[in-house]
Amino acid sequence: METQVSVFENIWLADDDSDDCELFQDVLKQILPSATITIIPDGDQLMKLLTTNNKPDILFLDINMPGIDGLNCLVNIRSERHFSKLPIVIFSSSTQPKHVDASYGYGANLFYSKPSSLNNLIAGLGNIFKMNWHDPYTITSEHYINNKFVAYQTKAEDKSI
């Protein structure tokens, strides 16, 4: 089920790839122009910034980062009761089933494989922000298909990045 209005004003992206961060920011400005985005370059800084009084409306988290990697950040975040309902999207270039399974197993609400085209990123993020984030576990259950977790992917007209 999709909603028509995004509930997100404060979006965090934890990713050490500056090109990916710049594209993400550019697309986000098109999709949600009033939202603020905080870019965090590694897991150590993410864990220092993340407190009960300082948390995003949604967190996009890369797996491969220096310091604490994304999966360990995910485990640490989900171990805190006050972050149990924080929407977390793993945003990774990995498509390995072990990363997809681990991400969902450790409490990610969605695994989004970084797309290879600008149009796919625009379409993908646009669709993600229309999902029913009032119940993030429904989103997770929709990505459990044929007894296995699957990554979310969107196809749009290809326009290479």
C-alpha positions as CSV (number, residue, x, y, z in Angstrom):
1,M,0.0,0.0,0.0
2,E,1.3,3.4,-0.9
3,T,0.6,6.8,0.6
4,Q,0.5,10.0,-1.4
5,V,2.3,12.3,1.1
6,S,5.7,11.6,2.5
7,V,6.1,11.7,6.3
8,F,9.7,12.5,6.1
9,E,11.3,15.9,6.8
10,N,14.6,14.8,8.3
11,I,16.4,12.3,6.2
12,W,19.8,10.8,7.0
13,L,22.2,9.0,4.6
14,A,25.1,7.1,6.1
15,D,27.4,6.5,3.1
16,D,31.1,7.1,2.5
17,D,30.8,7.3,-1.3
18,S,30.7,11.1,-2.1
19,D,29.4,10.6,-5.6
20,D,26.5,8.4,-4.4
21,C,25.8,11.0,-1.7
22,E,25.7,13.8,-4.1
23,L,23.3,12.0,-6.5
24,F,21.1,11.0,-3.6
25,Q,20.9,14.7,-2.4
26,D,20.2,15.9,-5.9
27,V,17.4,13.4,-6.4
28,L,16.0,14.1,-2.9
29,K,15.8,17.8,-3.7
30,Q,13.6,17.0,-6.7
31,I,11.3,14.5,-4.8
32,L,11.1,16.2,-1.4
33,P,12.3,19.8,-1.8
34,S,11.3,20.7,1.8
35,A,13.2,17.8,3.4
36,T,16.6,18.2,5.0
37,I,19.2,15.7,4.5
38,T,22.2,14.9,6.7
39,I,25.1,13.0,5.2
40,I,27.2,10.9,7.5
41,P,30.4,9.5,6.0
42,D,31.0,6.5,8.3
43,G,29.4,4.3,10.9
44,D,31.4,5.7,13.9
45,Q,30.0,9.2,13.2
46,L,26.5,7.8,12.7
47,M,26.5,6.1,16.1
48,K,27.8,9.2,17.8
49,L,25.1,11.4,16.2
50,L,22.2,9.1,16.7
51,T,20.6,9.7,20.1
52,T,17.1,9.7,21.4
53,N,16.9,13.5,20.9
54,N,18.8,13.4,17.6
55,K,17.4,10.9,15.2
56,P,16.1,11.0,11.6
57,D,12.6,10.4,10.3
58,I,14.2,7.7,8.1
59,L,17.8,6.4,7.8
60,F,19.4,5.2,4.6
61,L,22.4,3.1,5.5
62,D,25.2,1.7,3.3
63,I,26.7,-1.6,4.2
64,N,30.3,-1.0,3.2
65,M,31.6,2.0,5.3
66,P,34.8,2.7,7.2
67,G,34.8,2.2,10.9
68,I,31.6,0.5,12.0
69,D,30.1,-1.0,8.9
70,G,26.4,-0.7,8.1
71,L,25.3,-4.1,9.3
72,N,26.9,-3.6,12.7
73,C,25.4,-0.1,12.9
74,L,22.0,-1.7,12.2
75,V,22.5,-4.3,14.9
76,N,23.5,-1.5,17.4
77,I,20.6,0.7,16.4
78,R,18.0,-2.1,16.7
79,S,19.4,-3.1,20.1
80,E,18.1,0.2,21.5
81,R,14.4,0.1,22.2
82,H,13.8,3.7,21.4
83,F,15.0,3.1,17.8
84,S,12.7,0.0,17.2
85,K,10.3,2.0,15.0
86,L,12.9,4.0,13.2
87,P,12.5,3.3,9.4
88,I,15.9,2.0,8.1
89,V,16.6,1.3,4.5
90,I,19.8,-0.4,3.6
91,F,21.1,1.5,0.5
92,S,23.9,-0.6,-0.9
93,S,25.6,-1.5,-4.1
94,S,25.7,-5.1,-2.9
95,T,23.2,-7.5,-4.3
96,Q,24.6,-10.6,-2.5
97,P,21.8,-12.7,-1.0
98,K,23.8,-12.9,2.3
99,H,23.7,-9.1,2.6
100,V,20.0,-9.0,1.8
101,D,19.2,-11.7,4.3
102,A,21.4,-10.3,7.0
103,S,20.0,-6.8,6.6
104,Y,16.4,-7.9,7.0
105,G,17.4,-10.4,9.7
106,Y,19.1,-7.6,11.8
107,G,16.0,-5.3,11.4
108,A,16.2,-3.3,8.2
109,N,12.8,-2.4,6.9
110,L,13.9,-2.4,3.3
111,F,17.0,-3.4,1.3
112,Y,17.4,-1.0,-1.7
113,S,20.1,-1.9,-4.2
114,K,21.8,1.2,-5.5
115,P,20.5,1.6,-9.1
116,S,22.8,2.0,-12.1
117,S,20.8,4.8,-13.7
118,L,19.6,8.2,-12.7
119,N,16.1,7.5,-13.8
120,N,16.0,4.3,-11.7
121,L,17.2,6.3,-8.6
122,I,14.6,8.9,-9.1
123,A,11.8,6.3,-9.6
124,G,13.1,4.2,-6.7
125,L,13.4,6.9,-4.1
126,G,10.1,8.4,-5.3
127,N,8.4,5.0,-4.7
128,I,10.1,4.4,-1.4
129,F,8.8,7.8,-0.1
130,K,5.3,6.8,-1.1
131,M,5.3,3.6,0.8
132,N,3.3,3.2,3.9
133,W,5.9,4.0,6.5
134,H,3.3,4.3,9.2
135,D,3.7,0.5,9.3
136,P,7.3,-0.2,8.2
137,Y,7.0,-3.9,9.0
138,T,4.4,-4.3,6.3
139,I,7.0,-3.0,3.9
140,T,9.4,-5.6,5.1
141,S,6.9,-8.4,4.8
142,E,6.1,-7.4,1.2
143,H,9.8,-8.1,0.4
144,Y,9.6,-11.7,1.7
145,I,8.8,-13.6,-1.5
146,N,8.9,-17.4,-2.0
147,N,10.4,-18.0,1.4
148,K,13.3,-15.5,1.0
149,F,14.0,-11.8,1.4
150,V,14.5,-9.8,-1.8
151,A,16.0,-6.5,-2.5
152,Y,13.7,-3.6,-3.6
153,Q,14.5,-2.6,-7.2
154,T,12.7,-0.2,-9.5
155,K,13.1,-0.1,-13.2
156,A,12.6,3.1,-15.2
157,E,13.7,4.3,-18.6
158,D,17.4,3.9,-18.6
159,K,19.5,7.0,-18.5
160,S,23.0,6.1,-17.4
161,I,24.5,8.0,-14.5
